[in-house]
């Protein structure tokens, strides 16, 4: 087993545990016959967390395979997986007695969940800094027309999710963020290519 395969097995384990936390929380509601009490905010937060974990797993295949088993290379992905795990572990309550008050449960923990997801996004941004610099120098049109506005939208949406209080606005932002994160992976970057084509690039 090479170093990348060893790393991916360990990294995949952390991401897998995060997914298991989400599924376990949802399964708990199924066992308690409480699906009718599933709050839209909780459901969307769980779905967004799931989408982010899957996107991170997909990104791992395109990362630098010369990664070394050292803290300098490993701390960003391990920290990323840890933030996702913590967010996933809190989305659903462990106490079945709280199922009837999911809206209040999520409201009390919204900033923690969003904060963990936002922290993961910032770590991911840092981990991809060399790719961003390379894109700036070798594909400046794509950098300014797509990469910059897309990243502003992602981070702005996270910040809004952290600050807003209204239920409707929270739901709208969760949906928007989930769609934003799915854009780069839809048909292998087809949305970005279409956008660049519409701009004449």
N, CA and C atoms as a LAMMPS dump frame, in Angstrom:
ITEM: TIMESTEP
0
ITEM: NUMBER OF ATOMS
603
ITEM: BOX BOUNDS ff ff ff
-5.0000000000000000e+02 5.0000000000000000e+02
-5.0000000000000000e+02 5.0000000000000000e+02
-5.0000000000000000e+02 5.0000000000000000e+02
ITEM: ATOMS id mol type element x y z
1 1 1 N 0.845 -1.196 0
2 1 2 C 0 0 0
3 1 3 C 0.886 1.254 0
4 2 1 N 0.663 2.17 -0.982
5 2 2 C 1.454 3.392 -1.018
6 2 3 C 0.936 4.394 0.012
7 3 1 N 1.652 5.508 0.15
8 3 2 C 1.308 6.473 1.193
9 3 3 C -0.061 7.097 0.954
10 4 1 N -0.393 7.385 -0.312
11 4 2 C -1.692 7.988 -0.587
12 4 3 C -2.821 7.037 -0.235
13 5 1 N -2.674 5.77 -0.562
14 5 2 C -3.707 4.782 -0.239
15 5 3 C -3.881 4.645 1.266
16 6 1 N -2.773 4.69 1.982
17 6 2 C -2.834 4.618 3.436
18 6 3 C -3.558 5.837 4.002
19 7 1 N -3.209 7.021 3.462
20 7 2 C -3.871 8.249 3.893
21 7 3 C -5.357 8.206 3.578
22 8 1 N -5.705 7.784 2.342
23 8 2 C -7.103 7.79 1.927
24 8 3 C -7.934 6.837 2.784
25 9 1 N -7.354 5.715 3.181
26 9 2 C -8.075 4.767 4.035
27 9 3 C -8.398 5.405 5.387
28 10 1 N -7.427 6.126 5.946
29 10 2 C -7.638 6.786 7.24
30 10 3 C -8.612 7.954 7.109
31 11 1 N -8.43 8.751 6.062
32 11 2 C -9.299 9.903 5.815
33 11 3 C -10.73 9.45 5.525
34 12 1 N -10.839 8.397 4.723
35 12 2 C -12.162 7.86 4.415
36 12 3 C -12.866 7.345 5.658
37 13 1 N -12.089 6.828 6.617
38 13 2 C -12.67 6.356 7.869
39 13 3 C -13.307 7.509 8.638
40 14 1 N -12.607 8.647 8.714
41 14 2 C -13.143 9.808 9.433
42 14 3 C -14.407 10.325 8.749
43 15 1 N -14.359 10.463 7.428
44 15 2 C -15.539 10.919 6.699
45 15 3 C -16.68 9.908 6.822
46 16 1 N -16.322 8.621 6.827
47 16 2 C -17.336 7.588 6.984
48 16 3 C -18.013 7.652 8.343
49 17 1 N -17.24 7.953 9.381
50 17 2 C -17.817 8.098 10.714
51 17 3 C -18.787 9.275 10.764
52 18 1 N -18.459 10.346 10.058
53 18 2 C -19.355 11.501 10.007
54 18 3 C -20.666 11.129 9.329
55 19 1 N -20.577 10.41 8.223
56 19 2 C -21.799 9.954 7.54
57 19 3 C -22.591 9.016 8.444
58 20 1 N -21.875 8.14 9.16
59 20 2 C -22.545 7.205 10.066
60 20 3 C -23.311 7.954 11.165
61 21 1 N -22.747 9.051 11.651
62 21 2 C -23.436 9.862 12.658
63 21 3 C -24.74 10.418 12.1
64 22 1 N -24.703 10.926 10.887
65 22 2 C -25.915 11.447 10.252
66 22 3 C -26.97 10.364 10.087
67 23 1 N -26.542 9.224 9.539
68 23 2 C -27.485 8.133 9.297
69 23 3 C -28.021 7.563 10.595
70 24 1 N -27.168 7.512 11.621
71 24 2 C -27.607 7.007 12.92
72 24 3 C -28.666 7.92 13.525
73 25 1 N -28.463 9.237 13.408
74 25 2 C -29.453 10.178 13.917
75 25 3 C -30.772 10.07 13.193
76 26 1 N -30.702 9.929 11.87
77 26 2 C -31.928 9.775 11.086
78 26 3 C -32.606 8.449 11.399
79 27 1 N -31.804 7.387 11.526
80 27 2 C -32.369 6.073 11.85
81 27 3 C -33.058 6.079 13.214
82 28 1 N -32.512 6.872 14.157
83 28 2 C -33.141 6.986 15.462
84 28 3 C -34.547 7.544 15.36
85 29 1 N -34.725 8.506 14.458
86 29 2 C -36.067 9.064 14.261
87 29 3 C -36.997 8.039 13.618
88 30 1 N -36.447 7.24 12.709
89 30 2 C -37.249 6.197 12.074
90 30 3 C -37.688 5.164 13.111
91 31 1 N -36.767 4.746 13.97
92 31 2 C -37.095 3.759 15.001
93 31 3 C -38.148 4.294 15.972
94 32 1 N -38.109 5.59 16.213
95 32 2 C -39.059 6.185 17.155
96 32 3 C -40.363 6.61 16.479
97 33 1 N -40.498 6.277 15.187
98 33 2 C -41.688 6.674 14.415
99 33 3 C -41.914 8.181 14.523
100 34 1 N -40.831 8.948 14.375
101 34 2 C -40.903 10.397 14.57
102 34 3 C -40.618 11.182 13.289
103 35 1 N -40.683 10.533 12.126
104 35 2 C -40.359 11.227 10.885
105 35 3 C -41.302 12.402 10.612
106 36 1 N -42.552 12.297 11.074
107 36 2 C -43.502 13.389 10.874
108 36 3 C -43.084 14.642 11.652
109 37 1 N -42.207 14.458 12.636
110 37 2 C -41.75 15.585 13.443
111 37 3 C -40.443 16.188 12.914
112 38 1 N -39.955 15.634 11.789
113 38 2 C -38.684 16.098 11.242
114 38 3 C -38.816 17.536 10.765
115 39 1 N -38.085 18.417 11.378
116 39 2 C -38.11 19.836 11.038
117 39 3 C -37.327 20.092 9.756
118 40 1 N -37.819 21.019 8.937
119 40 2 C -37.182 21.311 7.651
120 40 3 C -35.743 21.791 7.836
121 41 1 N -35.5 22.592 8.866
122 41 2 C -34.147 23.088 9.096
123 41 3 C -33.188 21.944 9.415
124 42 1 N -33.635 21.02 10.266
125 42 2 C -32.796 19.876 10.629
126 42 3 C -32.53 18.996 9.42
127 43 1 N -33.568 18.736 8.64
128 43 2 C -33.43 17.892 7.456
129 43 3 C -32.461 18.51 6.453
130 44 1 N -32.584 19.809 6.219
131 44 2 C -31.712 20.481 5.25
132 44 3 C -30.277 20.586 5.763
133 45 1 N -30.119 20.805 7.067
134 45 2 C -28.766 20.854 7.642
135 45 3 C -28.093 19.492 7.505
136 46 1 N -28.853 18.42 7.731
137 46 2 C -28.307 17.073 7.583
138 46 3 C -27.935 16.808 6.123
139 47 1 N -28.801 17.216 5.21
140 47 2 C -28.541 16.993 3.789
141 47 3 C -27.341 17.806 3.314
142 48 1 N -27.242 19.063 3.777
143 48 2 C -26.093 19.889 3.411
144 48 3 C -24.795 19.272 3.922
145 49 1 N -24.798 18.814 5.169
146 49 2 C -23.609 18.178 5.733
147 49 3 C -23.23 16.937 4.933
148 50 1 N -24.219 16.162 4.535
149 50 2 C -23.973 14.961 3.737
150 50 3 C -23.358 15.331 2.383
151 51 1 N -23.907 16.36 1.741
152 51 2 C -23.386 16.805 0.436
153 51 3 C -21.936 17.269 0.562
154 52 1 N -21.628 17.991 1.626
155 52 2 C -20.267 18.477 1.825
156 52 3 C -19.287 17.327 2.044
157 53 1 N -19.707 16.338 2.802
158 53 2 C -18.835 15.185 3.04
159 53 3 C -18.573 14.43 1.744
160 54 1 N -19.623 14.222 0.951
161 54 2 C -19.463 13.528 -0.33
162 54 3 C -18.565 14.33 -1.263
163 55 1 N -18.762 15.662 -1.309
164 55 2 C -17.932 16.512 -2.165
165 55 3 C -16.47 16.435 -1.751
166 56 1 N -16.225 16.408 -0.446
167 56 2 C -14.856 16.299 0.057
168 56 3 C -14.243 14.958 -0.338
169 57 1 N -15.028 13.912 -0.252
170 57 2 C -14.544 12.585 -0.635
171 57 3 C -14.192 12.549 -2.123
172 58 1 N -15.038 13.193 -2.949
173 58 2 C -14.761 13.256 -4.386
174 58 3 C -13.484 14.049 -4.649
175 59 1 N -13.325 15.167 -3.934
176 59 2 C -12.136 16.005 -4.13
177 59 3 C -10.847 15.266 -3.804
178 60 1 N -10.92 14.314 -2.887
179 60 2 C -9.721 13.594 -2.47
180 60 3 C -9.073 12.868 -3.639
181 61 1 N -9.884 12.44 -4.612
182 61 2 C -9.331 11.718 -5.76
183 61 3 C -8.479 12.62 -6.647
184 62 1 N -8.75 13.94 -6.617
185 62 2 C -8.002 14.85 -7.482
186 62 3 C -6.887 15.572 -6.748
187 63 1 N -6.673 15.238 -5.478
188 63 2 C -5.631 15.917 -4.716
189 63 3 C -4.251 15.397 -5.09
190 64 1 N -3.237 16.097 -4.645
191 64 2 C -1.846 15.724 -4.928
192 64 3 C -1.543 14.366 -4.303
193 65 1 N -1.243 13.383 -5.141
194 65 2 C -1.007 12.026 -4.642
195 65 3 C 0.412 11.837 -4.118
196 66 1 N 1.176 12.924 -4.111
197 66 2 C 2.521 12.835 -3.536
198 66 3 C 2.499 13.188 -2.049
199 67 1 N 1.306 13.191 -1.463
200 67 2 C 1.155 13.525 -0.054
201 67 3 C 2.041 12.624 0.802
202 68 1 N 2.628 13.222 1.839
203 68 2 C 3.48 12.459 2.743
204 68 3 C 2.763 12.26 4.072
205 69 1 N 3.166 11.239 4.787
206 69 2 C 2.566 10.971 6.086
207 69 3 C 3.266 11.822 7.143
208 70 1 N 2.973 13.115 7.084
209 70 2 C 3.557 14.072 8.025
210 70 3 C 2.47 15.053 8.444
211 71 1 N 2.652 15.684 9.593
212 71 2 C 1.65 16.623 10.071
213 71 3 C 1.475 17.808 9.13
214 72 1 N 2.53 18.208 8.449
215 72 2 C 2.434 19.342 7.534
216 72 3 C 1.456 19.068 6.397
217 73 1 N 1.385 17.816 5.934
218 73 2 C 0.467 17.445 4.866
219 73 3 C -0.877 16.946 5.392
220 74 1 N -0.87 16.37 6.576
221 74 2 C -2.079 15.694 7.054
222 74 3 C -3.025 16.57 7.875
223 75 1 N -2.512 17.655 8.479
224 75 2 C -3.402 18.387 9.377
225 75 3 C -4.602 19.012 8.682
226 76 1 N -4.485 19.552 7.434
227 76 2 C -5.688 20.127 6.822
228 76 3 C -6.799 19.098 6.578
229 77 1 N -6.527 17.95 5.929
230 77 2 C -7.615 16.989 5.714
231 77 3 C -8.146 16.37 6.998
232 78 1 N -7.272 16.131 7.982
233 78 2 C -7.743 15.546 9.231
234 78 3 C -8.621 16.541 9.99
235 79 1 N -8.207 17.809 10.001
236 79 2 C -9.015 18.845 10.645
237 79 3 C -10.339 19.023 9.919
238 80 1 N -10.294 18.945 8.604
239 80 2 C -11.503 19.042 7.79
240 80 3 C -12.491 17.936 8.159
241 81 1 N -12 16.694 8.212
242 81 2 C -12.848 15.574 8.58
243 81 3 C -13.387 15.695 9.995
244 82 1 N -12.566 16.244 10.9
245 82 2 C -12.998 16.417 12.288
246 82 3 C -14.138 17.417 12.392
247 83 1 N -14.042 18.518 11.666
248 83 2 C -15.116 19.52 11.681
249 83 3 C -16.412 18.928 11.136
250 84 1 N -16.309 18.15 10.065
251 84 2 C -17.506 17.52 9.501
252 84 3 C -18.113 16.526 10.489
253 85 1 N -17.26 15.789 11.167
254 85 2 C -17.771 14.819 12.137
255 85 3 C -18.515 15.525 13.267
256 86 1 N -17.942 16.606 13.787
257 86 2 C -18.579 17.322 14.887
258 86 3 C -19.92 17.912 14.463
259 87 1 N -19.973 18.449 13.257
260 87 2 C -21.247 18.984 12.755
261 87 3 C -22.273 17.863 12.607
262 88 1 N -21.846 16.755 12.018
263 88 2 C -22.757 15.633 11.787
264 88 3 C -23.278 15.042 13.095
265 89 1 N -22.42 15.038 14.123
266 89 2 C -22.79 14.435 15.402
267 89 3 C -23.846 15.24 16.148
268 90 1 N -24.002 16.52 15.774
269 90 2 C -24.904 17.404 16.51
270 90 3 C -26.212 17.664 15.771
271 91 1 N -26.272 17.375 14.476
272 91 2 C -27.46 17.694 13.677
273 91 3 C -28.724 17.091 14.276
274 92 1 N -28.676 15.806 14.607
275 92 2 C -29.835 15.129 15.191
276 92 3 C -29.633 14.945 16.689
277 93 1 N -30.673 15.12 17.491
278 93 2 C -30.541 14.886 18.941
279 93 3 C -30.414 13.402 19.252
280 94 1 N -29.703 13.084 20.299
281 94 2 C -29.583 11.692 20.722
282 94 3 C -30.751 11.274 21.612
283 95 1 N -31.361 12.247 22.279
284 95 2 C -32.484 11.97 23.175
285 95 3 C -33.797 11.98 22.388
286 96 1 N -34.475 10.84 22.266
287 96 2 C -35.735 10.793 21.524
288 96 3 C -36.772 11.786 22.05
289 97 1 N -36.636 12.192 23.3
290 97 2 C -37.579 13.145 23.862
291 97 3 C -37.503 14.516 23.206
292 98 1 N -36.411 14.785 22.487
293 98 2 C -36.244 16.069 21.821
294 98 3 C -36.79 16.082 20.401
295 99 1 N -37.242 14.933 19.904
296 99 2 C -37.763 14.872 18.545
297 99 3 C -38.967 15.791 18.343
298 100 1 N -39.737 15.984 19.395
299 100 2 C -40.933 16.817 19.289
300 100 3 C -40.588 18.306 19.245
301 101 1 N -39.332 18.632 19.48
302 101 2 C -38.93 20.041 19.521
303 101 3 C -37.687 20.263 18.66
304 102 1 N -37.686 19.678 17.463
305 102 2 C -36.5 19.753 16.611
306 102 3 C -36.178 21.183 16.198
307 103 1 N -37.215 21.997 16.002
308 103 2 C -36.981 23.385 15.622
309 103 3 C -36.183 24.126 16.684
310 104 1 N -36.583 23.942 17.937
311 104 2 C -35.866 24.58 19.048
312 104 3 C -34.474 23.972 19.22
313 105 1 N -34.386 22.645 19.019
314 105 2 C -33.09 21.965 19.14
315 105 3 C -32.11 22.524 18.115
316 106 1 N -32.547 22.638 16.858
317 106 2 C -31.662 23.154 15.815
318 106 3 C -31.323 24.616 16.069
319 107 1 N -32.318 25.412 16.5
320 107 2 C -32.076 26.82 16.759
321 107 3 C -30.993 27.038 17.806
322 108 1 N -30.972 26.16 18.808
323 108 2 C -29.981 26.293 19.881
324 108 3 C -28.594 25.852 19.439
325 109 1 N -28.51 25.071 18.363
326 109 2 C -27.224 24.512 17.922
327 109 3 C -26.854 24.935 16.51
328 110 1 N -27.662 25.811 15.917
329 110 2 C -27.424 26.223 14.526
330 110 3 C -26.038 26.824 14.345
331 111 1 N -25.641 27.706 15.229
332 111 2 C -24.347 28.364 15.071
333 111 3 C -23.187 27.388 15.21
334 112 1 N -23.329 26.394 16.064
335 112 2 C -22.262 25.4 16.195
336 112 3 C -22.144 24.584 14.911
337 113 1 N -23.282 24.098 14.413
338 113 2 C -23.273 23.281 13.197
339 113 3 C -22.721 24.07 12.018
340 114 1 N -23.281 25.265 11.801
341 114 2 C -22.819 26.109 10.695
342 114 3 C -21.364 26.512 10.9
343 115 1 N -20.987 26.791 12.145
344 115 2 C -19.608 27.159 12.436
345 115 3 C -18.626 26.059 12.074
346 116 1 N -18.985 24.811 12.379
347 116 2 C -18.119 23.688 12.029
348 116 3 C -18.007 23.528 10.507
349 117 1 N -19.121 23.683 9.8
350 117 2 C -19.105 23.56 8.341
351 117 3 C -18.315 24.711 7.709
352 118 1 N -18.476 25.907 8.275
353 118 2 C -17.743 27.074 7.773
354 118 3 C -16.245 26.911 8.037
355 119 1 N -15.896 26.411 9.222
356 119 2 C -14.491 26.174 9.553
357 119 3 C -13.883 25.161 8.582
358 120 1 N -14.645 24.117 8.258
359 120 2 C -14.169 23.12 7.295
360 120 3 C -13.938 23.761 5.924
361 121 1 N -14.839 24.656 5.531
362 121 2 C -14.687 25.348 4.249
363 121 3 C -13.438 26.21 4.226
364 122 1 N -13.137 26.884 5.324
365 122 2 C -11.94 27.724 5.392
366 122 3 C -10.664 26.877 5.349
367 123 1 N -10.687 25.73 6.03
368 123 2 C -9.535 24.825 5.98
369 123 3 C -9.344 24.301 4.56
370 124 1 N -10.435 23.956 3.903
371 124 2 C -10.368 23.463 2.534
372 124 3 C -9.821 24.548 1.603
373 125 1 N -10.253 25.784 1.825
374 125 2 C -9.758 26.917 1.03
375 125 3 C -8.247 27.062 1.193
376 126 1 N -7.778 26.95 2.433
377 126 2 C -6.343 27.035 2.704
378 126 3 C -5.592 25.868 2.053
379 127 1 N -6.154 24.671 2.155
380 127 2 C -5.492 23.486 1.604
381 127 3 C -5.359 23.57 0.087
382 128 1 N -6.261 24.328 -0.564
383 128 2 C -6.238 24.457 -2.022
384 128 3 C -5.566 25.744 -2.491
385 129 1 N -4.805 26.386 -1.61
386 129 2 C -4.225 27.682 -1.94
387 129 3 C -3.281 27.612 -3.142
388 130 1 N -2.526 26.515 -3.257
389 130 2 C -1.597 26.418 -4.384
390 130 3 C -2.339 26.243 -5.702
391 131 1 N -3.455 25.511 -5.658
392 131 2 C -4.287 25.369 -6.863
393 131 3 C -4.868 26.717 -7.251
394 132 1 N -5.305 27.504 -6.262
395 132 2 C -5.871 28.827 -6.534
396 132 3 C -4.82 29.76 -7.13
397 133 1 N -3.607 29.703 -6.588
398 133 2 C -2.528 30.539 -7.117
399 133 3 C -2.196 30.131 -8.55
400 134 1 N -2.136 28.828 -8.802
401 134 2 C -1.857 28.331 -10.146
402 134 3 C -2.94 28.758 -11.13
403 135 1 N -4.189 28.704 -10.691
404 135 2 C -5.306 29.113 -11.556
405 135 3 C -5.23 30.61 -11.847
406 136 1 N -4.817 31.384 -10.854
407 136 2 C -4.693 32.833 -11.045
408 136 3 C -3.659 33.145 -12.131
409 137 1 N -2.545 32.448 -12.103
410 137 2 C -1.47 32.74 -13.049
411 137 3 C -1.692 32.109 -14.432
412 138 1 N -2.353 30.965 -14.473
413 138 2 C -2.473 30.248 -15.74
414 138 3 C -3.876 30.242 -16.342
415 139 1 N -4.865 30.696 -15.581
416 139 2 C -6.233 30.79 -16.116
417 139 3 C -6.934 31.955 -15.417
418 140 1 N -6.415 33.158 -15.676
419 140 2 C -6.922 34.337 -14.971
420 140 3 C -8.394 34.603 -15.289
421 141 1 N -8.827 34.27 -16.523
422 141 2 C -10.231 34.485 -16.88
423 141 3 C -11.134 33.623 -16.005
424 142 1 N -10.779 32.349 -15.875
425 142 2 C -11.569 31.455 -15.036
426 142 3 C -11.498 31.843 -13.57
427 143 1 N -10.331 32.351 -13.153
428 143 2 C -10.161 32.751 -11.759
429 143 3 C -11.097 33.894 -11.396
430 144 1 N -11.124 34.947 -12.229
431 144 2 C -11.925 36.126 -11.907
432 144 3 C -13.39 35.96 -12.26
433 145 1 N -13.681 35.202 -13.312
434 145 2 C -15.074 35.068 -13.751
435 145 3 C -15.826 33.967 -13.014
436 146 1 N -15.081 32.984 -12.462
437 146 2 C -15.755 31.873 -11.796
438 146 3 C -15.275 31.65 -10.365
439 147 1 N -13.971 31.431 -10.186
440 147 2 C -13.457 31.046 -8.872
441 147 3 C -13.749 32.097 -7.802
442 148 1 N -13.475 33.362 -8.089
443 148 2 C -13.682 34.428 -7.104
444 148 3 C -15.153 34.597 -6.74
445 149 1 N -16.044 34.815 -7.723
446 149 2 C -17.456 34.994 -7.346
447 149 3 C -18.068 33.753 -6.701
448 150 1 N -17.644 32.57 -7.145
449 150 2 C -18.187 31.348 -6.564
450 150 3 C -17.784 31.222 -5.102
451 151 1 N -16.525 31.496 -4.798
452 151 2 C -16.06 31.403 -3.417
453 151 3 C -16.679 32.483 -2.534
454 152 1 N -16.896 33.661 -3.081
455 152 2 C -17.571 34.722 -2.322
456 152 3 C -18.991 34.291 -1.987
457 153 1 N -19.678 33.665 -2.953
458 153 2 C -21.047 33.203 -2.723
459 153 3 C -21.092 32.133 -1.633
460 154 1 N -20.168 31.18 -1.68
461 154 2 C -20.118 30.106 -0.682
462 154 3 C -19.882 30.664 0.718
463 155 1 N -18.87 31.483 0.838
464 155 2 C -18.514 32.002 2.162
465 155 3 C -19.525 33.028 2.659
466 156 1 N -20.096 33.798 1.745
467 156 2 C -21.132 34.749 2.129
468 156 3 C -22.381 34.043 2.628
469 157 1 N -22.719 32.933 1.998
470 157 2 C -23.885 32.156 2.412
471 157 3 C -23.655 31.532 3.785
472 158 1 N -22.46 31.045 4.036
473 158 2 C -22.134 30.494 5.357
474 158 3 C -22.236 31.576 6.433
475 159 1 N -21.696 32.746 6.131
476 159 2 C -21.732 33.842 7.093
477 159 3 C -23.168 34.259 7.386
478 160 1 N -23.998 34.331 6.349
479 160 2 C -25.41 34.673 6.533
480 160 3 C -26.116 33.613 7.374
481 161 1 N -25.81 32.346 7.115
482 161 2 C -26.406 31.258 7.901
483 161 3 C -26.023 31.353 9.371
484 162 1 N -24.821 31.81 9.626
485 162 2 C -24.349 31.939 11.005
486 162 3 C -25.032 33.098 11.728
487 163 1 N -25.393 34.141 10.979
488 163 2 C -25.905 35.358 11.595
489 163 3 C -27.429 35.466 11.635
490 164 1 N -28.117 34.876 10.654
491 164 2 C -29.581 35.053 10.584
492 164 3 C -30.27 34.334 11.738
493 165 1 N -31.518 34.756 11.995
494 165 2 C -32.293 34.136 13.061
495 165 3 C -33.606 33.548 12.555
496 166 1 N -34.182 34.132 11.527
497 166 2 C -35.486 33.694 11.034
498 166 3 C -35.465 32.296 10.447
499 167 1 N -36.544 31.559 10.686
500 167 2 C -36.639 30.181 10.199
501 167 3 C -36.689 30.129 8.671
502 168 1 N -37.505 30.982 8.059
503 168 2 C -37.635 30.959 6.603
504 168 3 C -36.334 31.321 5.917
505 169 1 N -35.662 32.334 6.429
506 169 2 C -34.388 32.729 5.836
507 169 3 C -33.343 31.628 6.008
508 170 1 N -33.356 30.967 7.154
509 170 2 C -32.414 29.861 7.386
510 170 3 C -32.654 28.738 6.389
511 171 1 N -33.917 28.39 6.178
512 171 2 C -34.257 27.335 5.219
513 171 3 C -33.807 27.721 3.814
514 172 1 N -34.079 28.979 3.419
515 172 2 C -33.691 29.446 2.082
516 172 3 C -32.174 29.398 1.9
517 173 1 N -31.439 29.799 2.923
518 173 2 C -29.978 29.801 2.836
519 173 3 C -29.409 28.387 2.819
520 174 1 N -30.014 27.472 3.565
521 174 2 C -29.563 26.08 3.549
522 174 3 C -29.748 25.469 2.163
523 175 1 N -30.888 25.753 1.543
524 175 2 C -31.147 25.249 0.184
525 175 3 C -30.153 25.858 -0.801
526 176 1 N -29.96 27.189 -0.701
527 176 2 C -29.028 27.875 -1.603
528 176 3 C -27.613 27.327 -1.462
529 177 1 N -27.172 27.112 -0.215
530 177 2 C -25.82 26.609 0.01
531 177 3 C -25.647 25.198 -0.531
532 178 1 N -26.661 24.38 -0.358
533 178 2 C -26.584 23.017 -0.854
534 178 3 C -26.474 23.011 -2.386
535 179 1 N -27.255 23.853 -3.05
536 179 2 C -27.204 23.941 -4.501
537 179 3 C -25.853 24.493 -4.968
538 180 1 N -25.325 25.478 -4.236
539 180 2 C -24.023 26.039 -4.596
540 180 3 C -22.925 24.98 -4.542
541 181 1 N -22.959 24.141 -3.524
542 181 2 C -21.912 23.129 -3.382
543 181 3 C -22.055 22.008 -4.415
544 182 1 N -23.246 21.822 -4.936
545 182 2 C -23.441 20.779 -5.939
546 182 3 C -23.014 21.24 -7.33
547 183 1 N -22.932 22.573 -7.535
548 183 2 C -22.631 23.124 -8.856
549 183 3 C -21.338 22.578 -9.462
550 184 1 N -20.193 22.61 -8.737
551 184 2 C -18.94 22.153 -9.372
552 184 3 C -18.94 20.671 -9.735
553 185 1 N -19.801 19.894 -9.111
554 185 2 C -19.783 18.447 -9.313
555 185 3 C -20.878 17.988 -10.272
556 186 1 N -21.691 18.951 -10.743
557 186 2 C -22.768 18.582 -11.648
558 186 3 C -22.193 18.373 -13.045
559 187 1 N -22.265 17.154 -13.52
560 187 2 C -21.753 16.8 -14.844
561 187 3 C -20.295 17.199 -14.99
562 188 1 N -19.504 16.91 -13.968
563 188 2 C -18.045 17.095 -14.001
564 188 3 C -17.636 18.506 -14.422
565 189 1 N -18.193 19.505 -13.747
566 189 2 C -17.809 20.893 -14.031
567 189 3 C -18.541 21.505 -15.2
568 190 1 N -19.633 20.882 -15.64
569 190 2 C -20.369 21.394 -16.793
570 190 3 C -20.954 22.778 -16.572
571 191 1 N -21.376 23.078 -15.346
572 191 2 C -21.958 24.393 -15.054
573 191 3 C -20.916 25.491 -15.221
574 192 1 N -19.708 25.235 -14.732
575 192 2 C -18.637 26.228 -14.887
576 192 3 C -18.322 26.456 -16.355
577 193 1 N -18.256 25.389 -17.139
578 193 2 C -17.948 25.537 -18.563
579 193 3 C -19.046 26.312 -19.274
580 194 1 N -20.304 26.039 -18.9
581 194 2 C -21.425 26.765 -19.502
582 194 3 C -21.363 28.242 -19.148
583 195 1 N -21.067 28.541 -17.883
584 195 2 C -20.966 29.929 -17.443
585 195 3 C -19.857 30.672 -18.195
586 196 1 N -18.706 30.037 -18.347
587 196 2 C -17.597 30.654 -19.051
588 196 3 C -17.943 30.86 -20.522
589 197 1 N -18.671 29.908 -21.09
590 197 2 C -19.107 30.039 -22.482
591 197 3 C -20.052 31.218 -22.657
592 198 1 N -20.964 31.393 -21.703
593 198 2 C -21.914 32.509 -21.78
594 198 3 C -21.214 33.851 -21.651
595 199 1 N -20.098 33.869 -20.948
596 199 2 C -19.32 35.101 -20.798
597 199 3 C -18.382 35.331 -21.976
598 200 1 N -18.337 34.376 -22.893
599 200 2 C -17.51 34.541 -24.084
600 200 3 C -16.097 34.035 -23.959
601 201 1 N -15.829 33.178 -22.952
602 201 2 C -14.479 32.639 -22.77
603 201 3 C -14.403 31.221 -23.334
